[in-house]
Amino acid sequence: MGLLIGLFFGVGLLLIIAAFVSPSEAAAGTDGRLRRRSRELLASAGIEGLTPGAFMGACVITGLAAFVLMFLVSRALPVGAVFGLMAGWLPIALVRSRARRRLAEFRELWPDVVDNVASAVRAGLSLSEALAQVGERGPLPLREPFRRFGADYASTGRFAESLDRLKARLADPVGDRVVEALRIAREVGGGDLGRLLRSLSTFLRDDARTRSELESRQSWSVNGARVAVAAPWLVLAMLSFQGDVIQRYNSPVGALIIAGGAVICVLAYRLMLRIGRLPEPERVLR
C-alpha cells in the first residue's frame, strides 16, 4: 500500500506541474502528435474547455484507479494491469462514441442548414447574413457555432477568417465541405449561388440516407464484435472474486496468457470493425 500511495502522489505531482508548464493552446503547431490528436478528438465530440493534457490525465487517473481496485480484489498483478489498461482507454472510447453520434446527428441536419441558407439568399440576404441567421433559425444542435460565426463576422468583418473559425468549432467532415463550397461560391460570385446550394442540399440528403441505410444493415457486425470481445473479460472479472482460482494467473505463465488474450482480442476486434463498419469520412479540407 505504501508503494501505491507513493505512485499516486507522484502522478498527482506530475499533473500539477504539467498544468503550469504545458504549452498554451496558441502553440498548437508545436504540440506533439498525441496532443494534436487529442485536441481533434475533443473538437469532434464538441467538448470545449477541456485541454488535451487534462484529458490524457483523466485517462491515466482512471487507469490507475482501476488497476488499484482490481489488484486489491484479485491480489494478482497481471489482472490489475490488464483492467487498468482497459479503464485507461475508457475515456477515449466514450469521447469517440460521442464524436460519432455528434457527426451522425450533424449529417442529418446539414441539408436543412443548406436549405435555410438558400432560402435566406433568395430573400435578398447576403451570404454572410444568411449564415448568421442559421444561428437563430437553423437546427438547434448547429445554432451555437453559427451564432458565434455571426459574432465573429460582426466584430472583424473578415468572412474567410470567420469561416475558418466556424470549421474549427464544427470539426465535421461534412461541415468542411459545406463551408468550402460556400467560400468558393462567395469568391466566384455570379448568379449560380442558388443552384449550387440546391445541388449541395440534394447531394447531402442522398449521402446521409445511403449511409444511414448501410449502417443500420451492418450494425449487427459491430455489436457482435463488442459482445465477443467483452465476454472473456467479464468472466475474468468474476473470477477475480475467487482467490484460489485467480491466483493461478499471478505467475509469468498466467501473465503471458492474459497478455496473449488481450492481443488476440484487440486484433480480432479491429478486424471485425474494419469488415463490418463503413469507413468514417476524414477531414481533408481543414
MOZIKA-V822539 format. One record per residue. RES is the residue in one letter. NEAR is the number of other ideal C-beta (glycine too) atoms within 8 Angstrom. Layout:
# MOZIKA-V822539
res: {RES & RES}
near: {NEAR & NEAR}
This chain:
# MOZIKA-V822539
res: {M & G & L & L & I & G & L & F & F & G & V & G & L & L & L & I & I & A & A & F & V & S & P & S & E & A & A & A & G & T & D & G & R & L & R & R & R & S & R & E & L & L & A & S & A & G & I & E & G & L & T & P & G & A & F & M & G & A & C & V & I & T & G & L & A & A & F & V & L & M & F & L & V & S & R & A & L & P & V & G & A & V & F & G & L & M & A & G & W & L & P & I & A & L & V & R & S & R & A & R & R & R & L & A & E & F & R & E & L & W & P & D & V & V & D & N & V & A & S & A & V & R & A & G & L & S & L & S & E & A & L & A & Q & V & G & E & R & G & P & L & P & L & R & E & P & F & R & R & F & G & A & D & Y & A & S & T & G & R & F & A & E & S & L & D & R & L & K & A & R & L & A & D & P & V & G & D & R & V & V & E & A & L & R & I & A & R & E & V & G & G & G & D & L & G & R & L & L & R & S & L & S & T & F & L & R & D & D & A & R & T & R & S & E & L & E & S & R & Q & S & W & S & V & N & G & A & R & V & A & V & A & A & P & W & L & V & L & A & M & L & S & F & Q & G & D & V & I & Q & R & Y & N & S & P & V & G & A & L & I & I & A & G & G & A & V & I & C & V & L & A & Y & R & L & M & L & R & I & G & R & L & P & E & P & E & R & V & L & R}
near: {4 & 5 & 6 & 8 & 8 & 8 & 9 & 9 & 8 & 8 & 11 & 8 & 8 & 8 & 11 & 8 & 8 & 10 & 9 & 6 & 5 & 8 & 5 & 5 & 5 & 4 & 8 & 8 & 4 & 5 & 10 & 5 & 5 & 8 & 11 & 11 & 8 & 11 & 11 & 10 & 12 & 13 & 11 & 11 & 11 & 9 & 9 & 5 & 3 & 7 & 7 & 12 & 10 & 9 & 13 & 11 & 10 & 9 & 13 & 11 & 10 & 12 & 13 & 13 & 9 & 14 & 13 & 10 & 10 & 14 & 12 & 7 & 8 & 13 & 9 & 13 & 8 & 12 & 16 & 15 & 9 & 13 & 14 & 13 & 10 & 10 & 12 & 13 & 10 & 10 & 11 & 9 & 8 & 8 & 13 & 10 & 8 & 11 & 12 & 9 & 8 & 13 & 13 & 8 & 9 & 14 & 12 & 9 & 11 & 13 & 12 & 9 & 14 & 13 & 10 & 13 & 14 & 12 & 8 & 11 & 14 & 7 & 6 & 4 & 9 & 6 & 13 & 9 & 9 & 13 & 14 & 14 & 13 & 14 & 13 & 8 & 5 & 13 & 8 & 5 & 8 & 13 & 12 & 7 & 11 & 15 & 11 & 12 & 15 & 12 & 8 & 12 & 14 & 8 & 6 & 8 & 6 & 7 & 10 & 7 & 9 & 13 & 12 & 8 & 11 & 16 & 13 & 8 & 9 & 12 & 11 & 11 & 10 & 12 & 13 & 14 & 9 & 13 & 13 & 9 & 10 & 12 & 10 & 8 & 13 & 9 & 6 & 7 & 5 & 5 & 4 & 8 & 10 & 10 & 7 & 10 & 14 & 9 & 8 & 11 & 12 & 9 & 8 & 14 & 9 & 8 & 9 & 12 & 8 & 8 & 10 & 9 & 8 & 9 & 9 & 7 & 6 & 11 & 8 & 7 & 11 & 12 & 8 & 10 & 13 & 9 & 8 & 10 & 11 & 8 & 8 & 9 & 12 & 8 & 8 & 11 & 9 & 8 & 9 & 12 & 8 & 8 & 8 & 5 & 7 & 15 & 9 & 7 & 12 & 12 & 7 & 5 & 6 & 12 & 11 & 8 & 9 & 13 & 10 & 8 & 9 & 10 & 8 & 8 & 11 & 8 & 8 & 11 & 12 & 8 & 8 & 13 & 10 & 7 & 7 & 11 & 9 & 7 & 4 & 6 & 6 & 5 & 10 & 6 & 8 & 5}
